[in-house]
Amino acid sequence: MDGNGRWARARGLPRTVGHNSGAEAVRQAVKGAVECGVEYLTLFGFSSENWKRPATEIDDLMGLLKLYLRREIEELHQNGVRLQVIGDRARLGADVVALIEAAEAQTRDNDRLVLTIALSYGARAEIVLAAKRLLAAVERGEMAATDLDEQRFAGFLLTAGMPDPDLLIRTSGEKRISNFLLWQCAYAEFIFIDKHWPDFGIEDLKSAIGEYQGRSRRYGAAE
């Protein structure tokens, strides 16, 4: 979800206004995913690299996150959406973590859409964490190193139990994935959209899904 700041700057507005408008785009994306029958939607909300941003902007983002968790969770729950968060929670404030845990508990049994928000997340750090978990399992005698394969390794990732993404959408014209789900996106289809995230709406999501449906996914096999 890229381009909140640039969207605001182009309008002569503070970055906080861009982030607030981006939160509305999140609502539209979730609504559109439900309408389209999408079963898993993962949003990159805050990367491990985003901690380098000014403290005032981080505070604003965390305040917006808390507001979203307080205001939106009941509607998500009523619409059958299960919310979960992946990333390094140790760097998040205790109040943020408490709201996340409460939201996850409230929506745990919902199965219409799994909405995953990546917060304080970086894919390289996730892979390193998975390797550490794997080594610990071997040391405890729960598995042998020779038993390791791709499927077993994926079980140690933060996304364990989730299918790999079919489609990755990035807004704002940037053409990179910026340390997002590097393992999981090995065979995802990519769509890059020039619009900034606050301008991304349901029709944009439907258009991206339509483009995806027209592609041929061969996974390395011949046509």
Backbone as ProteinMPNN parsed JSONL, in Angstrom:
{"seq_chain_A": "MDGNGRWARARGLPRTVGHNSGAEAVRQAVKGAVECGVEYLTLFGFSSENWKRPATEIDDLMGLLKLYLRREIEELHQNGVRLQVIGDRARLGADVVALIEAAEAQTRDNDRLVLTIALSYGARAEIVLAAKRLLAAVERGEMAATDLDEQRFAGFLLTAGMPDPDLLIRTSGEKRISNFLLWQCAYAEFIFIDKHWPDFGIEDLKSAIGEYQGRSRRYGAAE", "coords_chain_A": {"N_chain_A": [[0.872, -1.181, 0.0], [1.31, 1.655, -1.191], [2.312, 5.085, -1.298], [0.948, 7.014, 0.231], [2.121, 9.317, 1.418], [3.119, 10.736, -0.817], [0.753, 11.163, -2.187], [-0.492, 12.976, -0.447], [1.378, 15.078, -0.461], [1.236, 15.955, -3.121], [-1.102, 17.305, -3.034], [-0.649, 19.354, -1.369], [-0.911, 18.789, 1.325], [-0.579, 17.656, 4.774], [1.394, 14.729, 5.607], [0.055, 13.094, 7.356], [-2.617, 13.34, 6.642], [-2.611, 11.968, 4.266], [-2.11, 9.379, 5.213], [-4.422, 8.942, 6.678], [-6.317, 8.964, 4.622], [-5.38, 6.773, 3.302], [-6.129, 4.784, 5.091], [-8.865, 4.685, 4.685], [-8.841, 3.64, 2.132], [-7.995, 1.101, 2.755], [-10.307, 0.066, 3.972], [-11.959, -0.025, 1.72], [-10.58, -1.867, 0.147], [-10.784, -4.195, 1.671], [-13.557, -4.522, 1.698], [-13.983, -4.866, -1.057], [-12.542, -7.224, -1.479], [-14.056, -9.069, -0.054], [-16.448, -8.92, -1.532], [-15.561, -9.997, -3.951], [-15.023, -12.577, -3.345], [-12.538, -13.281, -2.424], [-10.347, -15.125, -0.397], [-8.111, -14.776, 1.198], [-6.423, -11.944, 2.223], [-3.665, -9.966, 2.322], [-2.089, -7.255, 3.773], [0.486, -4.885, 3.535], [1.334, -3.115, 6.074], [3.231, -1.732, 7.698], [6.61, -1.594, 7.515], [9.665, -3.254, 8.597], [11.708, -1.566, 7.954], [10.466, 0.87, 8.01], [10.688, 1.924, 10.527], [12.71, 3.716, 10.47], [11.698, 6.128, 9.855], [10.673, 9.558, 10.672], [10.086, 10.18, 14.164], [7.709, 11.461, 14.834], [6.032, 10.92, 12.673], [5.865, 8.146, 12.849], [4.552, 7.921, 15.303], [2.099, 9.05, 14.579], [1.212, 7.169, 12.713], [0.98, 4.878, 14.31], [-0.988, 5.756, 16.041], [-3.097, 5.989, 14.245], [-3.368, 3.318, 13.562], [-4.233, 2.222, 16.015], [-6.657, 3.532, 16.244], [-7.972, 2.447, 14.032], [-8.135, -0.259, 14.792], [-9.819, -0.053, 16.982], [-12.178, 1.066, 15.932], [-12.929, -0.371, 13.631], [-13.011, -3.095, 14.081], [-15.366, -4.335, 14.997], [-17.124, -4.172, 12.819], [-15.653, -5.661, 10.954], [-15.76, -8.115, 12.225], [-18.532, -8.665, 12.205], [-18.855, -9.006, 9.508], [-17.673, -11.398, 9.028], [-14.902, -11.511, 8.907], [-11.669, -12.556, 9.594], [-9.095, -11.328, 11.524], [-5.596, -11.055, 11.536], [-2.225, -10.498, 12.627], [1.066, -10.183, 11.426], [4.57, -10.05, 12.081], [7.189, -8.25, 13.863], [6.322, -7.986, 16.947], [7.532, -7.125, 19.236], [8.588, -4.623, 18.949], [6.474, -2.971, 18.882], [4.189, -0.837, 20.661], [2.918, -1.558, 23.967], [0.197, -1.012, 24.25], [-0.696, -1.093, 21.631], [-0.173, -3.766, 20.963], [-1.903, -5.048, 22.751], [-4.414, -4.301, 21.718], [-4.264, -5.534, 19.221], [-4.126, -8.249, 19.961], [-6.609, -8.55, 21.198], [-8.334, -8.062, 19.042], [-7.639, -10.161, 17.329], [-8.419, -12.338, 18.888], [-11.188, -11.904, 19.091], [-12.057, -12.269, 16.475], [-11.29, -14.764, 15.725], [-12.645, -17.137, 14.931], [-13.868, -16.58, 12.548], [-14.5, -17.034, 9.027], [-14.866, -16.027, 6.484], [-13.167, -14.22, 5.233], [-9.686, -14.032, 5.528], [-7.909, -11.607, 6.892], [-4.818, -10.366, 6.851], [-2.482, -8.358, 8.406], [0.609, -6.965, 7.902], [2.881, -5.869, 10.141], [5.558, -3.973, 11.36], [7.204, -5.593, 9.899], [9.447, -7.636, 8.033], [10.617, -9.471, 5.305], [13.088, -10.818, 5.067], [13.952, -10.903, 7.727], [11.908, -12.493, 8.695], [12.472, -14.934, 7.433], [14.949, -15.542, 8.57], [14.116, -15.821, 11.24], [12.465, -18.066, 10.935], [14.402, -19.959, 10.294], [15.804, -20.063, 12.708], [13.786, -21.075, 14.369], [13.499, -23.549, 13.204], [16.034, -24.724, 13.674], [15.918, -24.836, 16.447], [13.864, -26.698, 16.778], [15.083, -28.961, 15.744], [17.159, -29.266, 17.593], [15.667, -29.882, 19.845], [14.909, -32.365, 19.203], [12.632, -32.798, 17.74], [12.501, -33.035, 15.043], [14.523, -34.235, 12.326], [17.41, -32.861, 10.773], [17.763, -33.781, 8.207], [15.225, -34.221, 7.362], [14.236, -31.909, 6.386], [12.435, -29.988, 4.081], [10.958, -27.921, 1.49], [8.246, -27.592, 2.163], [8.167, -28.221, 4.909], [9.853, -26.214, 5.875], [8.358, -23.928, 5.267], [6.418, -24.16, 7.175], [7.489, -23.021, 9.407], [7.442, -20.345, 9.018], [5.979, -17.042, 9.462], [3.594, -17.046, 8.201], [2.576, -19.561, 8.302], [0.325, -22.167, 7.537], [-1.195, -20.64, 5.857], [-2.125, -20.177, 2.411], [0.214, -19.663, -0.302], [0.584, -16.41, -1.812], [-1.46, -15.669, -4.634], [-1.583, -13.396, -6.156], [0.111, -10.335, -6.261], [-0.211, -6.983, -5.554], [1.018, -3.785, -6.157], [0.897, -0.401, -5.419], [1.282, 3.044, -6.589], [3.191, 3.131, -8.558], [5.738, 2.104, -8.092], [8.089, -0.49, -8.747], [8.858, -2.885, -7.309], [9.198, -5.301, -4.621], [10.008, -4.808, -2.081], [11.007, -6.268, 0.261], [8.918, -7.938, 1.066], [7.142, -10.744, 1.909], [8.984, -12.61, 0.699], [9.691, -15.348, 0.4], [7.164, -16.514, 0.097], [6.088, -15.349, -2.178], [7.156, -16.529, -4.427], [5.994, -17.598, -6.766], [3.984, -15.828, -7.291], [1.749, -13.739, -9.156], [2.483, -10.514, -10.414], [1.237, -7.226, -10.187], [1.557, -3.907, -11.016], [0.55, -0.735, -10.142], [-0.097, 2.593, -11.126], [-1.464, 4.452, -9.594], [-1.599, 6.243, -6.468], [-1.864, 4.854, -3.164], [-4.132, 5.925, -1.587], [-5.964, 6.487, -3.605], [-6.768, 4.089, -4.535], [-9.326, 1.887, -5.263], [-12.352, -0.146, -5.026], [-13.0, -0.882, -7.652], [-10.501, -0.833, -8.849], [-9.287, -2.973, -7.587], [-10.916, -5.069, -8.515], [-10.333, -4.886, -11.237], [-7.612, -5.584, -11.242], [-7.787, -8.215, -10.348], [-9.215, -9.277, -12.479], [-7.305, -8.991, -14.533], [-5.362, -10.726, -13.546], [-6.761, -13.157, -13.731], [-6.693, -13.572, -16.415], [-4.183, -14.396, -16.991], [-1.648, -16.902, -17.663], [-0.629, -19.424, -15.612], [2.124, -21.276, -15.142], [4.058, -22.355, -13.531], [6.711, -23.027, -14.13], [6.429, -25.129, -15.897], [6.026, -26.42, -19.266], [4.023, -24.892, -21.84]], "CA_chain_A": [[0.0, 0.0, 0.0], [2.358, 2.665, -1.29], [2.026, 6.384, -1.88], [0.161, 7.928, 1.074], [2.823, 10.583, 1.579], [3.171, 11.43, -2.1], [-0.616, 11.599, -2.45], [-0.73, 14.184, 0.351], [2.264, 16.149, -0.917], [0.726, 16.472, -4.397], [-2.262, 18.149, -2.726], [-0.241, 20.359, -0.406], [-1.461, 18.395, 2.614], [0.35, 16.922, 5.641], [1.457, 13.287, 5.372], [-0.956, 12.434, 8.181], [-3.855, 13.302, 5.868], [-2.433, 10.867, 3.337], [-2.27, 8.11, 5.935], [-5.845, 8.795, 6.989], [-6.986, 8.586, 3.38], [-4.97, 5.397, 3.047], [-6.936, 3.901, 5.941], [-10.144, 4.503, 3.997], [-8.577, 2.713, 1.027], [-7.979, -0.235, 3.348], [-11.704, -0.339, 4.116], [-12.461, -0.352, 0.392], [-9.918, -3.094, -0.306], [-11.385, -5.314, 2.405], [-14.922, -4.667, 1.169], [-13.879, -5.425, -2.391], [-12.087, -8.611, -1.382], [-15.222, -9.862, 0.355], [-17.366, -8.972, -2.674], [-14.988, -10.812, -5.022], [-14.813, -13.942, -2.891], [-11.148, -13.519, -2.031], [-10.334, -15.774, 0.914], [-6.967, -14.278, 1.961], [-5.93, -10.63, 1.822], [-2.559, -9.558, 3.192], [-1.735, -5.86, 3.546], [1.768, -4.485, 4.112], [0.996, -1.88, 6.751], [4.382, -1.015, 8.271], [7.754, -2.486, 7.348], [10.746, -3.118, 9.577], [12.498, -0.404, 7.544], [9.719, 2.096, 8.294], [11.097, 2.471, 11.823], [13.686, 4.779, 10.213], [10.99, 7.379, 9.594], [10.639, 10.468, 11.827], [9.3, 9.68, 15.296], [6.363, 12.043, 14.811], [5.236, 10.193, 11.685], [5.603, 6.815, 13.411], [3.506, 8.101, 16.317], [0.832, 9.265, 13.872], [0.819, 5.893, 12.118], [0.535, 3.984, 15.374], [-2.267, 6.278, 16.507], [-4.09, 5.611, 13.246], [-3.57, 1.875, 13.711], [-5.069, 1.991, 17.203], [-8.006, 4.0, 15.904], [-8.553, 1.454, 13.124], [-8.458, -1.463, 15.551], [-10.96, 0.224, 17.866], [-13.394, 1.436, 15.196], [-13.282, -1.245, 12.518], [-13.003, -4.515, 14.393], [-16.726, -4.862, 15.124], [-17.642, -4.354, 11.469], [-14.946, -6.808, 10.387], [-16.289, -9.316, 12.874], [-19.888, -8.896, 11.712], [-18.764, -9.425, 8.106], [-17.016, -12.693, 8.941], [-13.481, -11.35, 8.596], [-10.705, -12.902, 10.646], [-7.927, -10.451, 11.492], [-4.365, -11.504, 12.182], [-1.095, -9.609, 12.393], [2.385, -10.812, 11.399], [5.664, -9.104, 12.207], [7.904, -8.201, 15.131], [5.494, -7.244, 17.899], [8.36, -6.612, 20.33], [8.875, -3.21, 18.703], [5.225, -2.222, 18.98], [3.824, -0.46, 22.012], [2.083, -2.521, 24.678], [-1.206, -0.72, 23.981], [-0.972, -1.583, 20.283], [-0.187, -5.229, 21.034], [-3.129, -5.451, 23.454], [-5.528, -4.155, 20.784], [-4.104, -6.582, 18.211], [-4.489, -9.537, 20.554], [-8.061, -8.556, 21.41], [-8.97, -8.182, 17.731], [-7.411, -11.523, 16.846], [-9.248, -13.249, 19.682], [-12.603, -11.693, 18.769], [-12.39, -12.692, 15.102], [-10.547, -16.007, 15.466], [-13.457, -18.195, 14.329], [-14.463, -16.129, 11.287], [-13.878, -17.746, 7.904], [-15.235, -15.473, 5.175], [-11.934, -13.638, 4.706], [-8.582, -13.884, 6.467], [-7.218, -10.337, 6.662], [-3.535, -10.344, 7.538], [-1.769, -7.084, 8.31], [2.033, -7.09, 8.223], [3.318, -4.704, 10.916], [6.945, -4.153, 11.803], [7.494, -6.839, 9.19], [10.432, -7.711, 6.964], [10.659, -10.869, 4.873], [14.386, -11.43, 5.395], [13.922, -11.199, 9.161], [11.01, -13.627, 8.867], [13.175, -16.156, 7.018], [15.936, -15.825, 9.619], [13.364, -16.327, 12.385], [12.051, -19.426, 10.607], [15.588, -20.813, 10.404], [16.061, -20.243, 14.134], [12.759, -21.991, 14.884], [13.826, -24.866, 12.665], [17.188, -25.238, 14.418], [15.46, -25.17, 17.797], [13.098, -27.943, 16.683], [16.057, -30.036, 15.562], [17.853, -29.44, 18.871], [14.745, -30.533, 20.77], [14.659, -33.718, 18.729], [11.302, -32.892, 17.149], [12.697, -33.412, 13.646], [15.92, -34.364, 11.912], [17.769, -31.9, 9.74], [17.61, -34.436, 6.907], [13.805, -34.225, 7.006], [13.849, -30.581, 5.935], [12.111, -29.698, 2.693], [10.32, -26.61, 1.373], [6.98, -27.579, 2.891], [8.455, -28.138, 6.341], [10.397, -24.884, 6.188], [7.248, -22.963, 5.226], [5.676, -24.292, 8.42], [8.124, -22.206, 10.449], [7.261, -18.939, 8.677], [4.867, -16.376, 10.148], [2.386, -17.305, 7.422], [2.285, -20.996, 8.338], [-1.103, -22.464, 7.461], [-1.814, -19.828, 4.809], [-1.618, -20.46, 1.066], [1.059, -18.624, -0.881], [-0.202, -15.451, -2.586], [-1.62, -15.814, -6.077], [-1.462, -12.095, -6.794], [0.659, -9.235, -5.47], [-0.514, -5.676, -6.145], [1.7, -2.654, -5.538], [0.439, 0.881, -5.939], [2.172, 4.203, -6.625], [4.139, 3.064, -9.666], [6.999, 1.451, -7.741], [8.125, -1.83, -9.323], [9.659, -3.771, -6.458], [8.339, -5.823, -3.556], [10.458, -4.177, -0.839], [11.169, -7.144, 1.43], [7.578, -8.393, 1.449], [6.779, -12.126, 1.599], [9.921, -13.051, -0.339], [9.547, -16.787, 0.207], [5.796, -16.861, -0.287], [5.732, -14.789, -3.488], [8.005, -17.127, -5.455], [5.235, -17.779, -7.997], [2.86, -14.892, -7.36], [1.654, -12.817, -10.283], [2.666, -9.146, -9.947], [0.587, -6.125, -10.898], [2.001, -2.616, -10.502], [-0.461, 0.275, -10.476], [0.464, 3.94, -10.983], [-2.2, 5.221, -8.589], [-1.21, 6.186, -5.063], [-2.774, 3.988, -2.413], [-5.421, 6.523, -1.213], [-6.863, 6.514, -4.759], [-7.067, 2.707, -4.906], [-10.681, 1.558, -4.852], [-12.863, -1.487, -5.305], [-12.903, -1.171, -9.088], [-9.097, -1.13, -9.137], [-9.059, -4.347, -7.139], [-11.591, -5.969, -9.449], [-9.583, -4.853, -12.488], [-6.394, -6.361, -11.043], [-8.182, -9.628, -10.3], [-9.546, -9.65, -13.847], [-6.045, -9.177, -15.265], [-4.762, -11.969, -13.037], [-7.507, -14.307, -14.247], [-6.344, -13.758, -17.816], [-2.799, -14.852, -17.131], [-1.389, -18.338, -17.639], [0.334, -19.743, -14.552], [2.681, -22.565, -15.536], [4.955, -22.836, -12.475], [7.917, -23.609, -14.72], [6.117, -26.178, -16.865], [5.813, -25.963, -20.642], [2.614, -24.63, -22.167]], "C_chain_A": [[0.899, 1.218, 0.0], [1.797, 3.981, -1.818], [1.199, 7.332, -1.045], [0.801, 9.306, 1.162], [2.85, 11.394, 0.302], [1.785, 11.94, -2.514], [-0.893, 12.906, -1.709], [0.116, 15.354, -0.153], [1.76, 16.774, -2.218], [-0.457, 17.409, -4.192], [-1.933, 19.23, -1.709], [-0.736, 20.084, 0.995], [-0.405, 17.691, 3.463], [0.299, 15.424, 5.344], [0.393, 12.541, 6.182], [-2.296, 12.338, 7.458], [-3.788, 12.168, 4.854], [-2.63, 9.522, 4.004], [-3.732, 7.874, 6.309], [-6.642, 8.38, 5.756], [-6.614, 7.161, 2.994], [-5.755, 4.405, 3.874], [-8.312, 3.66, 5.328], [-9.982, 3.552, 2.81], [-8.48, 1.272, 1.532], [-9.404, -0.766, 3.483], [-12.268, -0.776, 2.769], [-11.86, -1.659, -0.126], [-10.522, -4.315, 0.38], [-12.79, -5.577, 1.891], [-14.898, -5.322, -0.2], [-13.452, -6.877, -2.379], [-13.243, -9.523, -0.999], [-16.187, -10.02, -0.811], [-16.882, -9.929, -3.752], [-14.747, -12.262, -4.598], [-13.373, -14.287, -2.597], [-11.132, -14.094, -0.622], [-9.188, -15.285, 1.806], [-6.524, -12.946, 1.369], [-4.857, -10.214, 2.82], [-2.119, -8.154, 2.808], [-0.43, -5.525, 4.261], [1.576, -3.112, 4.75], [2.173, -1.054, 7.22], [5.569, -1.967, 8.238], [8.777, -2.289, 8.46], [11.633, -1.921, 9.242], [11.786, 0.91, 7.851], [10.041, 2.691, 9.658], [12.13, 3.585, 11.665], [13.004, 6.129, 9.989], [10.995, 8.28, 10.837], [9.694, 9.958, 12.917], [7.875, 10.221, 15.278], [5.466, 11.3, 13.818], [4.906, 8.791, 12.191], [4.498, 6.902, 14.458], [2.138, 8.279, 15.669], [0.315, 7.954, 13.286], [0.293, 4.922, 13.177], [-0.803, 4.443, 15.963], [-3.382, 5.912, 15.549], [-4.4, 4.118, 13.327], [-4.483, 1.579, 14.894], [-6.507, 2.424, 16.932], [-8.709, 2.992, 15.003], [-8.988, 0.213, 13.893], [-9.662, -1.257, 16.457], [-12.258, 0.391, 17.077], [-13.868, 0.368, 14.213], [-13.507, -2.697, 12.918], [-14.406, -5.092, 14.476], [-17.338, -5.103, 13.749], [-16.956, -5.534, 10.775], [-15.524, -8.106, 10.933], [-17.679, -9.659, 12.332], [-19.891, -9.387, 10.263], [-17.974, -10.72, 7.927], [-15.548, -12.639, 8.604], [-12.638, -11.732, 9.812], [-9.473, -12.021, 10.485], [-6.749, -11.12, 12.181], [-3.225, -10.586, 11.769], [0.187, -10.423, 12.403], [3.446, -9.723, 11.47], [6.257, -9.148, 13.601], [7.121, -7.339, 16.133], [6.314, -6.643, 19.039], [8.644, -5.124, 20.17], [7.623, -2.339, 18.774], [4.922, -1.895, 20.438], [2.879, -1.472, 22.643], [0.602, -2.281, 24.409], [-1.617, -1.206, 22.594], [-1.105, -3.101, 20.293], [-1.467, -5.721, 21.698], [-4.342, -5.363, 22.528], [-5.466, -5.227, 19.695], [-4.576, -7.923, 18.763], [-5.999, -9.639, 20.78], [-8.802, -8.735, 20.093], [-8.812, -9.588, 17.17], [-8.297, -12.518, 17.588], [-10.721, -13.129, 19.292], [-12.981, -12.302, 17.419], [-11.839, -14.071, 14.75], [-11.357, -17.045, 14.689], [-14.117, -17.79, 13.012], [-13.747, -16.762, 10.1], [-14.281, -17.209, 6.53], [-14.013, -14.888, 4.468], [-10.902, -13.601, 5.819], [-7.817, -12.631, 6.069], [-5.955, -10.327, 7.509], [-2.882, -8.993, 7.322], [-0.333, -7.312, 8.765], [2.5, -5.786, 8.87], [4.703, -4.959, 11.479], [7.5, -5.441, 11.189], [8.583, -6.641, 8.144], [10.625, -9.169, 6.592], [11.99, -11.537, 5.194], [14.442, -11.8, 6.876], [13.015, -12.396, 9.437], [11.706, -14.94, 8.516], [14.237, -16.541, 8.034], [15.25, -16.399, 10.851], [12.927, -17.765, 12.149], [13.227, -20.394, 10.732], [15.933, -21.084, 11.871], [15.055, -21.209, 14.753], [13.047, -23.418, 14.436], [14.972, -25.493, 13.444], [16.788, -25.638, 15.837], [14.676, -26.476, 17.803], [14.018, -29.138, 16.511], [16.77, -30.323, 16.883], [16.97, -30.126, 19.908], [14.412, -31.966, 20.35], [13.304, -33.905, 18.089], [11.345, -33.25, 15.666], [14.186, -33.532, 13.379], [16.197, -33.37, 10.796], [17.579, -32.49, 8.346], [16.153, -34.489, 6.45], [13.353, -32.904, 6.382], [13.561, -30.564, 4.437], [11.371, -28.361, 2.663], [9.033, -26.534, 2.187], [7.205, -27.463, 4.393], [8.98, -26.763, 6.716], [9.286, -23.845, 6.222], [6.43, -23.007, 6.506], [6.26, -23.507, 9.57], [8.007, -20.708, 10.161], [6.071, -18.356, 9.434], [3.541, -16.639, 9.452], [2.025, -18.783, 7.402], [0.774, -21.23, 8.363], [-1.848, -21.659, 6.424], [-1.296, -20.27, 3.449], [-0.694, -19.342, 0.601], [0.201, -17.672, -1.712], [-0.276, -15.82, -4.06], [-1.268, -14.519, -6.791], [-0.899, -11.08, -5.811], [0.41, -7.938, -6.225], [0.299, -4.618, -5.407], [1.258, -1.37, -6.227], [1.59, 1.876, -6.04], [3.263, 4.115, -7.684], [5.476, 2.442, -9.361], [6.958, -0.003, -8.226], [9.136, -2.69, -8.578], [8.759, -4.256, -5.336], [8.849, -5.452, -2.167], [10.384, -5.089, 0.381], [9.832, -7.639, 1.968], [7.35, -9.819, 0.97], [7.674, -12.726, 0.511], [9.803, -14.543, -0.628], [8.198, -17.109, -0.438], [5.445, -16.411, -1.703], [6.546, -15.373, -4.641], [7.29, -17.277, -6.789], [3.998, -16.89, -8.057], [2.91, -14.104, -8.665], [1.729, -11.392, -9.731], [1.877, -8.183, -10.833], [1.006, -4.821, -10.227], [1.068, -1.531, -11.044], [0.101, 1.667, -10.197], [-0.243, 4.778, -9.919], [-1.546, 5.127, -7.219], [-2.281, 5.428, -4.281], [-4.102, 4.662, -2.033], [-6.436, 6.575, -2.359], [-7.272, 5.108, -5.207], [-8.438, 2.327, -4.361], [-11.096, 0.159, -5.26], [-12.72, -1.839, -6.78], [-11.47, -1.468, -9.501], [-8.759, -2.561, -8.725], [-9.689, -5.336, -8.108], [-10.851, -6.023, -10.787], [-8.31, -5.689, -12.379], [-6.699, -7.858, -11.017], [-8.539, -10.12, -11.699], [-8.305, -9.868, -14.695], [-5.36, -10.468, -14.843], [-5.439, -13.194, -13.645], [-7.185, -14.587, -15.714], [-4.936, -14.255, -18.05], [-2.704, -16.374, -17.062], [-0.304, -18.623, -16.621], [0.844, -21.168, -14.777], [3.617, -23.15, -14.481], [6.173, -23.568, -13.045], [7.671, -24.678, -15.746], [5.936, -25.573, -18.254], [4.324, -25.728, -20.878], [1.976, -25.868, -22.777]], "O_chain_A": [[1.219, 1.759, 1.058], [0.916, 3.992, -2.677], [0.774, 8.371, -1.551], [0.134, 10.329, 1.005], [2.629, 12.604, 0.328], [1.66, 13.008, -3.113], [-1.465, 13.835, -2.278], [-0.37, 16.48, -0.26], [1.848, 17.989, -2.396], [-0.779, 18.212, -5.067], [-2.822, 19.939, -1.239], [-0.96, 21.01, 1.774], [0.573, 17.177, 2.918], [-0.721, 14.913, 4.883], [-0.106, 11.498, 5.759], [-3.031, 11.367, 7.639], [-4.784, 11.488, 4.609], [-3.247, 8.624, 3.43], [-4.219, 6.744, 6.261], [-7.537, 7.541, 5.843], [-7.428, 6.43, 2.43], [-6.025, 3.295, 3.415], [-8.862, 2.564, 5.436], [-10.875, 2.757, 2.518], [-8.839, 0.335, 0.82], [-9.674, -1.919, 3.147], [-12.975, -1.781, 2.686], [-12.549, -2.458, -0.76], [-10.744, -5.345, -0.256], [-13.17, -6.727, 1.672], [-15.689, -6.223, -0.48], [-13.941, -7.678, -3.177], [-13.394, -10.615, -1.547], [-16.69, -11.115, -1.061], [-17.687, -10.6, -4.397], [-14.314, -13.082, -5.409], [-13.019, -15.463, -2.527], [-11.837, -13.595, 0.256], [-9.279, -15.369, 3.031], [-6.282, -12.836, 0.167], [-5.115, -10.121, 4.02], [-1.81, -7.893, 1.646], [-0.257, -5.839, 5.439], [1.643, -2.084, 4.076], [2.139, 0.175, 7.156], [5.536, -3.026, 8.863], [8.754, -1.285, 9.171], [12.24, -1.328, 10.133], [12.431, 1.955, 7.944], [9.703, 3.845, 9.922], [12.399, 4.319, 12.616], [13.675, 7.161, 9.941], [11.29, 7.811, 11.936], [8.645, 9.383, 12.629], [6.939, 9.521, 15.663], [4.286, 11.076, 14.087], [3.795, 8.302, 11.987], [3.608, 6.052, 14.495], [1.141, 7.733, 16.142], [-0.88, 7.666, 13.355], [-0.707, 4.235, 12.966], [-1.643, 3.623, 16.334], [-4.483, 5.563, 15.975], [-5.55, 3.705, 13.18], [-5.406, 0.771, 14.781], [-7.455, 1.756, 17.345], [-9.895, 2.712, 15.182], [-10.082, -0.308, 13.671], [-10.442, -2.184, 16.676], [-13.312, -0.083, 17.501], [-15.069, 0.218, 13.988], [-14.129, -3.453, 12.172], [-14.622, -6.232, 14.064], [-17.997, -6.119, 13.532], [-17.611, -6.315, 10.086], [-15.746, -9.066, 10.195], [-17.962, -10.82, 12.034], [-20.806, -10.093, 9.841], [-17.644, -11.097, 6.803], [-14.994, -13.603, 8.076], [-12.888, -11.266, 10.924], [-8.876, -11.982, 9.41], [-6.886, -11.681, 13.268], [-3.255, -9.976, 10.7], [0.385, -11.26, 13.284], [3.244, -8.612, 10.98], [5.875, -9.981, 14.422], [7.253, -6.115, 16.15], [5.838, -5.745, 19.735], [8.913, -4.436, 21.155], [7.71, -1.112, 18.73], [5.358, -2.608, 21.342], [2.132, -2.159, 21.946], [-0.175, -3.234, 24.345], [-2.74, -1.671, 22.398], [-2.034, -3.655, 19.705], [-2.053, -6.708, 21.254], [-5.202, -6.244, 22.545], [-6.498, -5.765, 19.293], [-5.333, -8.642, 18.111], [-6.591, -10.698, 20.575], [-9.786, -9.472, 20.028], [-9.752, -10.141, 16.598], [-8.857, -13.432, 16.982], [-11.419, -14.136, 19.176], [-14.097, -12.791, 17.245], [-11.918, -14.495, 13.597], [-10.794, -17.763, 13.863], [-14.85, -18.584, 12.422], [-12.541, -17.002, 10.151], [-14.057, -17.874, 5.519], [-13.848, -15.044, 3.258], [-11.208, -13.184, 6.936], [-7.156, -12.601, 5.032], [-6.02, -10.283, 8.738], [-2.744, -8.536, 6.188], [-0.089, -7.791, 9.873], [2.514, -4.734, 8.231], [4.982, -6.034, 12.009], [8.157, -6.247, 11.847], [8.635, -5.616, 7.463], [10.78, -10.017, 7.47], [12.014, -12.713, 5.558], [14.921, -12.875, 7.237], [13.311, -13.216, 10.306], [11.549, -15.939, 9.218], [14.415, -17.722, 8.334], [15.743, -17.358, 11.444], [13.006, -18.595, 13.054], [13.067, -21.515, 11.216], [16.308, -22.2, 12.231], [15.421, -22.059, 15.564], [12.863, -24.37, 15.194], [14.897, -26.658, 13.834], [17.256, -26.648, 16.364], [14.807, -27.274, 18.731], [13.765, -30.207, 17.068], [16.963, -31.482, 17.25], [17.468, -30.868, 20.755], [13.714, -32.685, 21.065], [12.856, -35.037, 17.906], [10.353, -33.711, 15.102], [15.007, -32.992, 14.12], [15.325, -33.076, 9.979], [17.265, -31.761, 7.404], [15.877, -34.77, 5.284], [12.223, -32.793, 5.907], [14.349, -31.064, 3.634], [11.181, -27.738, 3.708], [8.763, -25.519, 2.829], [6.518, -26.699, 5.071], [8.602, -26.208, 7.748], [9.267, -22.98, 7.098], [5.817, -22.01, 6.887], [5.61, -23.338, 10.601], [8.431, -19.889, 10.976], [5.254, -19.096, 9.982], [2.479, -16.472, 10.053], [1.237, -19.211, 6.558], [0.043, -20.579, 9.11], [-3.008, -21.949, 6.131], [-0.146, -20.696, 3.337], [-0.809, -18.205, 1.058], [-0.816, -18.092, -2.264], [0.717, -16.232, -4.66], [-0.723, -14.536, -7.894], [-1.363, -10.972, -4.676], [0.775, -7.81, -7.393], [0.275, -4.557, -4.178], [1.248, -1.273, -7.454], [2.717, 1.592, -5.635], [4.171, 4.946, -7.702], [6.287, 2.259, -10.269], [5.925, -0.666, -8.129], [10.127, -3.154, -9.142], [7.684, -3.7, -5.114], [8.188, -5.752, -1.172], [9.785, -4.741, 1.398], [9.641, -7.745, 3.18], [7.361, -10.082, -0.232], [7.184, -13.278, -0.474], [9.816, -14.95, -1.789], [8.117, -17.88, -1.394], [4.599, -17.022, -2.356], [6.617, -14.775, -5.714], [7.907, -17.103, -7.84], [3.062, -17.181, -8.803], [3.985, -13.839, -9.204], [1.117, -11.088, -8.707], [1.856, -8.311, -12.057], [0.833, -4.65, -9.021], [0.836, -1.434, -12.249], [0.708, 1.895, -9.15], [0.343, 5.727, -9.399], [-1.01, 4.085, -6.843], [-3.443, 5.371, -4.682], [-5.14, 4.01, -2.15], [-7.637, 6.693, -2.115], [-8.041, 4.96, -6.156], [-8.691, 2.426, -3.16], [-10.293, -0.62, -5.774], [-12.359, -2.966, -7.12], [-11.243, -2.27, -10.407], [-8.035, -3.267, -9.428], [-9.064, -6.33, -8.48], [-10.754, -7.086, -11.401], [-7.963, -6.418, -13.308], [-5.965, -8.663, -11.589], [-8.208, -11.248, -12.067], [-8.246, -10.811, -15.484], [-4.843, -11.212, -15.677], [-4.77, -14.154, -14.028], [-7.38, -15.703, -16.197], [-4.542, -14.506, -19.189], [-3.562, -17.042, -16.484], [0.815, -18.125, -16.744], [0.101, -22.138, -14.624], [3.935, -24.338, -14.541], [6.605, -24.59, -12.513], [8.61, -25.108, -16.416], [5.72, -24.369, -18.397], [3.477, -26.3, -20.193], [0.794, -25.848, -23.12]]}, "name": "protein", "num_of_chains": 1, "seq": "MDGNGRWARARGLPRTVGHNSGAEAVRQAVKGAVECGVEYLTLFGFSSENWKRPATEIDDLMGLLKLYLRREIEELHQNGVRLQVIGDRARLGADVVALIEAAEAQTRDNDRLVLTIALSYGARAEIVLAAKRLLAAVERGEMAATDLDEQRFAGFLLTAGMPDPDLLIRTSGEKRISNFLLWQCAYAEFIFIDKHWPDFGIEDLKSAIGEYQGRSRRYGAAE"}
